[in-house]
Amino acid sequence: MRWVRRAGEGNENVERSVERVGAGGMALYGKGAVPRDRPQTRIAPSILSADFARLAEECARMVSCGADWLHVDAMDGHFVPNLTLGPPIVKSLRAHTNAYLDCHCMLSDPSFWAEEFAKAGTDGYTFHLEVFAPDGIIDAESEAKTRELCQKVKALGMRPGIALKPATPWTSVKPLVESNDCDFVLVMTVEPGFGGQKFQAEQMAKVKALRQAFPNLDIQVDGGLAPSTVDMAAQAGANVIVAGSAVFGSEKPEEVIRQLRASVDQCATESA
């Protein structure tokens, strides 16, 4: 049995977790050290679906309901047509919560904005691979630019994540995970830009391939996740579930969060 640190744990503002690796490389997570085939389950309500007039209160409510992370969708009106949240909102929220702020940056220039998000108190900084590889196919130049930004994000004290649009193959991110430049991968199960879209089940093949290649990688799924769709994501190997309207629109958000977590935990332990 050996003890190893999870990626990104050297950062001051990153939540700490330690994993044990047992015989055959099987990961053991959490207090009970239950064998799992993936990292710990994280449920991340997307605050894009919150009541913006009561945002701090809404975030506190999600944490009290069992949320692990708060997912912040930042859109600049260029990379995607919508215009939403930015560093000032993150800074304001940080003053009211100690929760892990998981920022999904749908920005045309994520390198420019990285420092501002770091100063604001961001924990996880996810940017799109398609910024550097518009067709989703990575080459030497786009790989170098993506790697450079990942390293910059780490140097700023945040965890770097890479998001993939539905048309982008998972193999484009493979070299960046293999080199440990990328801490986690976000697989979009809808086209980025607007909430409330229908879940694209065909994206689960991408999640499954990533999980088979990287058993200890945080794999996040975002778009159309709800109790009715989460089983597909869980069975494919996802461990970080982003859900917006399904959580915020429920009369019992704590029950929705419980159902999402239970689905992932069940698949994680049954497959171990």
Contacts in CASP RR format, 6 or more apart in sequence:
PFRMAT RR
TARGET T0000
AUTHOR 0000-0000-0000
METHOD contacts of the structure
MODEL  1
MRWVRRAGEGNENVERSVERVGAGGMALYGKGAVPRDRPQTRIAPSILSA
DFARLAEECARMVSCGADWLHVDAMDGHFVPNLTLGPPIVKSLRAHTNAY
LDCHCMLSDPSFWAEEFAKAGTDGYTFHLEVFAPDGIIDAESEAKTRELC
QKVKALGMRPGIALKPATPWTSVKPLVESNDCDFVLVMTVEPGFGGQKFQ
AEQMAKVKALRQAFPNLDIQVDGGLAPSTVDMAAQAGANVIVAGSAVFGS
EKPEEVIRQLRASVDQCATESA
1 20 0 8 1.000
1 21 0 8 1.000
1 22 0 8 1.000
1 23 0 8 1.000
2 20 0 8 1.000
2 21 0 8 1.000
2 22 0 8 1.000
3 18 0 8 1.000
3 19 0 8 1.000
3 20 0 8 1.000
3 21 0 8 1.000
4 18 0 8 1.000
4 19 0 8 1.000
4 20 0 8 1.000
4 21 0 8 1.000
5 18 0 8 1.000
6 17 0 8 1.000
6 18 0 8 1.000
6 19 0 8 1.000
6 39 0 8 1.000
6 216 0 8 1.000
7 159 0 8 1.000
7 180 0 8 1.000
7 183 0 8 1.000
7 184 0 8 1.000
8 14 0 8 1.000
8 154 0 8 1.000
8 159 0 8 1.000
8 183 0 8 1.000
9 16 0 8 1.000
9 17 0 8 1.000
11 154 0 8 1.000
11 157 0 8 1.000
11 158 0 8 1.000
11 159 0 8 1.000
12 157 0 8 1.000
13 121 0 8 1.000
13 123 0 8 1.000
13 157 0 8 1.000
13 158 0 8 1.000
14 100 0 8 1.000
14 123 0 8 1.000
14 124 0 8 1.000
14 157 0 8 1.000
14 158 0 8 1.000
14 159 0 8 1.000
15 100 0 8 1.000
15 123 0 8 1.000
17 29 0 8 1.000
17 30 0 8 1.000
17 40 0 8 1.000
19 27 0 8 1.000
19 28 0 8 1.000
19 29 0 8 1.000
19 30 0 8 1.000
19 39 0 8 1.000
19 216 0 8 1.000
20 27 0 8 1.000
20 28 0 8 1.000
20 29 0 8 1.000
20 33 0 8 1.000
21 27 0 8 1.000
21 28 0 8 1.000
22 28 0 8 1.000
25 215 0 8 1.000
26 35 0 8 1.000
26 36 0 8 1.000
26 37 0 8 1.000
26 272 0 8 1.000
27 35 0 8 1.000
27 36 0 8 1.000
27 37 0 8 1.000
27 38 0 8 1.000
27 39 0 8 1.000
27 215 0 8 1.000
27 216 0 8 1.000
28 34 0 8 1.000
28 35 0 8 1.000
28 36 0 8 1.000
29 36 0 8 1.000
29 39 0 8 1.000
29 40 0 8 1.000
30 40 0 8 1.000
34 269 0 8 1.000
34 272 0 8 1.000
35 269 0 8 1.000
35 272 0 8 1.000
36 268 0 8 1.000
36 269 0 8 1.000
36 272 0 8 1.000
37 211 0 8 1.000
37 215 0 8 1.000
37 237 0 8 1.000
37 268 0 8 1.000
37 271 0 8 1.000
37 272 0 8 1.000
38 211 0 8 1.000
38 215 0 8 1.000
38 216 0 8 1.000
38 219 0 8 1.000
38 237 0 8 1.000
38 238 0 8 1.000
38 239 0 8 1.000
38 268 0 8 1.000
39 216 0 8 1.000
39 217 0 8 1.000
39 218 0 8 1.000
39 239 0 8 1.000
40 239 0 8 1.000
41 68 0 8 1.000
41 239 0 8 1.000
41 240 0 8 1.000
41 241 0 8 1.000
41 261 0 8 1.000
41 264 0 8 1.000
41 265 0 8 1.000
41 268 0 8 1.000
42 68 0 8 1.000
42 69 0 8 1.000
42 218 0 8 1.000
42 220 0 8 1.000
42 239 0 8 1.000
42 240 0 8 1.000
42 241 0 8 1.000
43 66 0 8 1.000
43 67 0 8 1.000
43 68 0 8 1.000
43 69 0 8 1.000
43 241 0 8 1.000
43 243 0 8 1.000
43 257 0 8 1.000
43 260 0 8 1.000
43 261 0 8 1.000
44 67 0 8 1.000
44 68 0 8 1.000
44 69 0 8 1.000
44 70 0 8 1.000
44 71 0 8 1.000
44 102 0 8 1.000
44 220 0 8 1.000
44 240 0 8 1.000
44 241 0 8 1.000
44 242 0 8 1.000
44 243 0 8 1.000
45 62 0 8 1.000
45 67 0 8 1.000
45 70 0 8 1.000
45 71 0 8 1.000
45 242 0 8 1.000
45 243 0 8 1.000
45 244 0 8 1.000
45 247 0 8 1.000
45 248 0 8 1.000
45 253 0 8 1.000
45 257 0 8 1.000
46 71 0 8 1.000
46 72 0 8 1.000
46 73 0 8 1.000
46 195 0 8 1.000
46 222 0 8 1.000
46 242 0 8 1.000
46 243 0 8 1.000
46 244 0 8 1.000
46 247 0 8 1.000
46 248 0 8 1.000
47 55 0 8 1.000
47 58 0 8 1.000
47 59 0 8 1.000
47 62 0 8 1.000
47 70 0 8 1.000
47 71 0 8 1.000
47 72 0 8 1.000
47 73 0 8 1.000
47 85 0 8 1.000
48 71 0 8 1.000
48 73 0 8 1.000
48 84 0 8 1.000
48 85 0 8 1.000
48 195 0 8 1.000
48 244 0 8 1.000
49 195 0 8 1.000
49 244 0 8 1.000
49 245 0 8 1.000
49 247 0 8 1.000
49 248 0 8 1.000
49 249 0 8 1.000
50 58 0 8 1.000
50 59 0 8 1.000
50 62 0 8 1.000
50 248 0 8 1.000
51 58 0 8 1.000
51 248 0 8 1.000
55 89 0 8 1.000
55 92 0 8 1.000
55 93 0 8 1.000
56 92 0 8 1.000
56 93 0 8 1.000
56 96 0 8 1.000
56 97 0 8 1.000
58 248 0 8 1.000
59 70 0 8 1.000
59 93 0 8 1.000
59 96 0 8 1.000
59 97 0 8 1.000
59 99 0 8 1.000
60 96 0 8 1.000
60 97 0 8 1.000
61 253 0 8 1.000
62 70 0 8 1.000
62 247 0 8 1.000
62 248 0 8 1.000
62 253 0 8 1.000
62 257 0 8 1.000
63 70 0 8 1.000
63 97 0 8 1.000
63 99 0 8 1.000
64 254 0 8 1.000
65 247 0 8 1.000
65 253 0 8 1.000
65 254 0 8 1.000
65 257 0 8 1.000
66 254 0 8 1.000
66 257 0 8 1.000
66 258 0 8 1.000
67 99 0 8 1.000
67 247 0 8 1.000
67 257 0 8 1.000
68 100 0 8 1.000
69 99 0 8 1.000
69 100 0 8 1.000
69 101 0 8 1.000
69 102 0 8 1.000
69 123 0 8 1.000
69 240 0 8 1.000
70 93 0 8 1.000
70 97 0 8 1.000
70 99 0 8 1.000
70 100 0 8 1.000
70 101 0 8 1.000
70 102 0 8 1.000
71 102 0 8 1.000
71 104 0 8 1.000
71 222 0 8 1.000
71 242 0 8 1.000
71 244 0 8 1.000
72 85 0 8 1.000
72 86 0 8 1.000
72 89 0 8 1.000
72 90 0 8 1.000
72 93 0 8 1.000
72 101 0 8 1.000
72 102 0 8 1.000
72 103 0 8 1.000
72 104 0 8 1.000
72 122 0 8 1.000
73 84 0 8 1.000
73 85 0 8 1.000
73 104 0 8 1.000
73 106 0 8 1.000
73 193 0 8 1.000
74 84 0 8 1.000
74 85 0 8 1.000
74 86 0 8 1.000
74 103 0 8 1.000
74 104 0 8 1.000
74 105 0 8 1.000
74 106 0 8 1.000
74 107 0 8 1.000
74 113 0 8 1.000
74 117 0 8 1.000
75 82 0 8 1.000
75 83 0 8 1.000
75 84 0 8 1.000
75 85 0 8 1.000
75 106 0 8 1.000
75 107 0 8 1.000
75 192 0 8 1.000
75 193 0 8 1.000
76 83 0 8 1.000
76 106 0 8 1.000
76 107 0 8 1.000
76 108 0 8 1.000
77 83 0 8 1.000
78 107 0 8 1.000
78 108 0 8 1.000
79 106 0 8 1.000
79 107 0 8 1.000
79 108 0 8 1.000
79 128 0 8 1.000
79 131 0 8 1.000
80 106 0 8 1.000
80 192 0 8 1.000
80 193 0 8 1.000
81 193 0 8 1.000
82 106 0 8 1.000
82 193 0 8 1.000
82 194 0 8 1.000
86 117 0 8 1.000
86 120 0 8 1.000
87 113 0 8 1.000
87 116 0 8 1.000
87 117 0 8 1.000
87 119 0 8 1.000
87 120 0 8 1.000
88 120 0 8 1.000
90 101 0 8 1.000
90 103 0 8 1.000
90 117 0 8 1.000
90 120 0 8 1.000
90 121 0 8 1.000
90 122 0 8 1.000
91 119 0 8 1.000
91 120 0 8 1.000
91 121 0 8 1.000
93 101 0 8 1.000
94 101 0 8 1.000
94 120 0 8 1.000
94 121 0 8 1.000
100 123 0 8 1.000
100 124 0 8 1.000
101 121 0 8 1.000
101 122 0 8 1.000
101 123 0 8 1.000
101 124 0 8 1.000
102 123 0 8 1.000
102 124 0 8 1.000
102 126 0 8 1.000
102 242 0 8 1.000
103 117 0 8 1.000
103 122 0 8 1.000
103 123 0 8 1.000
103 124 0 8 1.000
103 125 0 8 1.000
103 126 0 8 1.000
104 126 0 8 1.000
104 163 0 8 1.000
104 186 0 8 1.000
104 192 0 8 1.000
104 222 0 8 1.000
104 242 0 8 1.000
105 113 0 8 1.000
105 117 0 8 1.000
105 125 0 8 1.000
105 126 0 8 1.000
105 127 0 8 1.000
105 128 0 8 1.000
106 128 0 8 1.000
106 163 0 8 1.000
106 192 0 8 1.000
106 193 0 8 1.000
107 113 0 8 1.000
107 127 0 8 1.000
107 131 0 8 1.000
108 131 0 8 1.000
109 131 0 8 1.000
110 125 0 8 1.000
110 127 0 8 1.000
110 128 0 8 1.000
110 131 0 8 1.000
110 149 0 8 1.000
111 148 0 8 1.000
111 149 0 8 1.000
111 152 0 8 1.000
114 125 0 8 1.000
114 149 0 8 1.000
114 152 0 8 1.000
114 153 0 8 1.000
114 156 0 8 1.000
114 158 0 8 1.000
115 156 0 8 1.000
117 125 0 8 1.000
117 158 0 8 1.000
118 125 0 8 1.000
118 153 0 8 1.000
118 156 0 8 1.000
118 157 0 8 1.000
118 158 0 8 1.000
122 158 0 8 1.000
123 158 0 8 1.000
123 159 0 8 1.000
124 158 0 8 1.000
124 159 0 8 1.000
124 160 0 8 1.000
124 161 0 8 1.000
125 153 0 8 1.000
125 156 0 8 1.000
125 158 0 8 1.000
125 159 0 8 1.000
125 160 0 8 1.000
125 161 0 8 1.000
126 160 0 8 1.000
126 161 0 8 1.000
126 162 0 8 1.000
126 163 0 8 1.000
126 184 0 8 1.000
126 186 0 8 1.000
126 220 0 8 1.000
127 149 0 8 1.000
127 153 0 8 1.000
127 160 0 8 1.000
127 161 0 8 1.000
127 162 0 8 1.000
127 163 0 8 1.000
128 162 0 8 1.000
128 163 0 8 1.000
128 164 0 8 1.000
128 165 0 8 1.000
128 192 0 8 1.000
129 136 0 8 1.000
129 138 0 8 1.000
129 142 0 8 1.000
129 146 0 8 1.000
129 162 0 8 1.000
129 163 0 8 1.000
129 164 0 8 1.000
129 168 0 8 1.000
129 172 0 8 1.000
129 173 0 8 1.000
130 136 0 8 1.000
130 164 0 8 1.000
130 165 0 8 1.000
130 168 0 8 1.000
132 138 0 8 1.000
132 141 0 8 1.000
132 142 0 8 1.000
132 145 0 8 1.000
132 146 0 8 1.000
133 139 0 8 1.000
133 142 0 8 1.000
133 146 0 8 1.000
133 168 0 8 1.000
133 172 0 8 1.000
136 164 0 8 1.000
136 165 0 8 1.000
136 167 0 8 1.000
136 168 0 8 1.000
136 169 0 8 1.000
136 172 0 8 1.000
137 169 0 8 1.000
137 172 0 8 1.000
138 146 0 8 1.000
138 172 0 8 1.000
138 173 0 8 1.000
138 175 0 8 1.000
143 175 0 8 1.000
143 176 0 8 1.000
146 162 0 8 1.000
146 176 0 8 1.000
146 181 0 8 1.000
147 176 0 8 1.000
147 179 0 8 1.000
147 181 0 8 1.000
149 160 0 8 1.000
150 160 0 8 1.000
150 161 0 8 1.000
150 162 0 8 1.000
150 176 0 8 1.000
150 181 0 8 1.000
150 182 0 8 1.000
151 160 0 8 1.000
151 181 0 8 1.000
153 159 0 8 1.000
153 160 0 8 1.000
153 161 0 8 1.000
154 160 0 8 1.000
154 183 0 8 1.000
159 183 0 8 1.000
159 184 0 8 1.000
160 181 0 8 1.000
160 182 0 8 1.000
160 183 0 8 1.000
161 182 0 8 1.000
161 183 0 8 1.000
161 184 0 8 1.000
161 185 0 8 1.000
161 186 0 8 1.000
162 173 0 8 1.000
162 176 0 8 1.000
162 182 0 8 1.000
162 184 0 8 1.000
162 185 0 8 1.000
162 186 0 8 1.000
163 185 0 8 1.000
163 186 0 8 1.000
163 187 0 8 1.000
163 188 0 8 1.000
163 192 0 8 1.000
163 222 0 8 1.000
164 170 0 8 1.000
164 172 0 8 1.000
164 173 0 8 1.000
164 185 0 8 1.000
164 186 0 8 1.000
164 187 0 8 1.000
164 188 0 8 1.000
164 206 0 8 1.000
165 188 0 8 1.000
165 191 0 8 1.000
165 192 0 8 1.000
166 188 0 8 1.000
166 189 0 8 1.000
166 190 0 8 1.000
166 191 0 8 1.000
166 200 0 8 1.000
166 203 0 8 1.000
169 206 0 8 1.000
170 185 0 8 1.000
170 187 0 8 1.000
170 206 0 8 1.000
170 209 0 8 1.000
170 210 0 8 1.000
173 182 0 8 1.000
173 185 0 8 1.000
173 210 0 8 1.000
174 213 0 8 1.000
176 182 0 8 1.000
177 185 0 8 1.000
177 210 0 8 1.000
177 213 0 8 1.000
177 214 0 8 1.000
177 217 0 8 1.000
183 218 0 8 1.000
184 217 0 8 1.000
184 218 0 8 1.000
184 219 0 8 1.000
184 220 0 8 1.000
184 240 0 8 1.000
185 210 0 8 1.000
185 217 0 8 1.000
185 218 0 8 1.000
185 219 0 8 1.000
185 220 0 8 1.000
186 220 0 8 1.000
186 221 0 8 1.000
186 222 0 8 1.000
186 242 0 8 1.000
187 203 0 8 1.000
187 206 0 8 1.000
187 207 0 8 1.000
187 210 0 8 1.000
187 219 0 8 1.000
187 220 0 8 1.000
187 221 0 8 1.000
187 222 0 8 1.000
187 238 0 8 1.000
188 203 0 8 1.000
188 222 0 8 1.000
188 223 0 8 1.000
189 199 0 8 1.000
189 200 0 8 1.000
189 201 0 8 1.000
189 203 0 8 1.000
189 221 0 8 1.000
189 222 0 8 1.000
189 223 0 8 1.000
189 224 0 8 1.000
189 225 0 8 1.000
189 233 0 8 1.000
190 196 0 8 1.000
190 197 0 8 1.000
190 198 0 8 1.000
190 199 0 8 1.000
190 200 0 8 1.000
190 222 0 8 1.000
190 223 0 8 1.000
190 224 0 8 1.000
191 197 0 8 1.000
195 223 0 8 1.000
195 224 0 8 1.000
195 244 0 8 1.000
195 245 0 8 1.000
196 223 0 8 1.000
196 224 0 8 1.000
196 244 0 8 1.000
196 245 0 8 1.000
197 223 0 8 1.000
197 224 0 8 1.000
198 224 0 8 1.000
199 223 0 8 1.000
199 224 0 8 1.000
199 225 0 8 1.000
199 226 0 8 1.000
199 229 0 8 1.000
199 232 0 8 1.000
201 229 0 8 1.000
201 232 0 8 1.000
203 221 0 8 1.000
204 232 0 8 1.000
204 233 0 8 1.000
204 235 0 8 1.000
204 236 0 8 1.000
205 236 0 8 1.000
207 219 0 8 1.000
207 221 0 8 1.000
207 233 0 8 1.000
207 236 0 8 1.000
207 237 0 8 1.000
207 238 0 8 1.000
208 236 0 8 1.000
208 237 0 8 1.000
210 217 0 8 1.000
210 219 0 8 1.000
211 217 0 8 1.000
211 219 0 8 1.000
211 236 0 8 1.000
211 237 0 8 1.000
211 238 0 8 1.000
218 239 0 8 1.000
218 240 0 8 1.000
219 237 0 8 1.000
219 238 0 8 1.000
219 239 0 8 1.000
219 240 0 8 1.000
220 238 0 8 1.000
220 239 0 8 1.000
220 240 0 8 1.000
220 241 0 8 1.000
220 242 0 8 1.000
221 233 0 8 1.000
221 238 0 8 1.000
221 240 0 8 1.000
221 241 0 8 1.000
221 242 0 8 1.000
222 242 0 8 1.000
223 242 0 8 1.000
224 243 0 8 1.000
224 246 0 8 1.000
225 233 0 8 1.000
225 241 0 8 1.000
225 242 0 8 1.000
225 243 0 8 1.000
225 244 0 8 1.000
225 246 0 8 1.000
225 260 0 8 1.000
226 243 0 8 1.000
226 245 0 8 1.000
226 246 0 8 1.000
226 256 0 8 1.000
227 246 0 8 1.000
227 256 0 8 1.000
227 259 0 8 1.000
227 260 0 8 1.000
227 263 0 8 1.000
230 241 0 8 1.000
230 243 0 8 1.000
230 259 0 8 1.000
230 260 0 8 1.000
230 263 0 8 1.000
230 264 0 8 1.000
231 263 0 8 1.000
231 267 0 8 1.000
233 241 0 8 1.000
233 264 0 8 1.000
234 263 0 8 1.000
234 264 0 8 1.000
234 266 0 8 1.000
234 267 0 8 1.000
234 268 0 8 1.000
235 267 0 8 1.000
237 267 0 8 1.000
237 268 0 8 1.000
237 271 0 8 1.000
238 264 0 8 1.000
239 264 0 8 1.000
239 268 0 8 1.000
241 260 0 8 1.000
241 261 0 8 1.000
241 264 0 8 1.000
243 256 0 8 1.000
243 260 0 8 1.000
246 256 0 8 1.000
247 253 0 8 1.000
247 256 0 8 1.000
247 257 0 8 1.000
250 256 0 8 1.000
END
